[in-house]
Amino acid sequence: MRQTLKRLWGDLANTLLVEQMAKYPDLQWKFEGEEERRKQALGGIADFMPIALLIMYALLAVPFKSYVQPVIVLLAIPFGLAGAVWGAYDTWDEPEYA
């Protein structure tokens, strides 16, 4: 679905908008609405990710009473997620749409 939307926006920008800009030289356009809000939201998440990781590290360091063990736990999380995705991909059949 997302690839279809990207292709649609690309076709729109490369064909219709180019034709309209050639026809009307003063025409200006930009993508607004949900696309702009999505970019703002993802940018905000990326800004606070280091702070969130530091807080998670501190919260894990207290019960472990160690500086190394929280790092090991935090590094294991992406591997666990990758294994879960791989397992789901490996065992599930392709969805069938009528």
Buried (B, 14 or more C-beta within 10 A) or exposed (E): EEEEEEEEEEEEEEEEEEEEEEEEEEEEEEEEEEEEEEEEEEEEEEEEEEEEEEEBBEEBBEEEEEEEEBEEEEEEEEEEEEEEEEEEEEEEEEEEEE
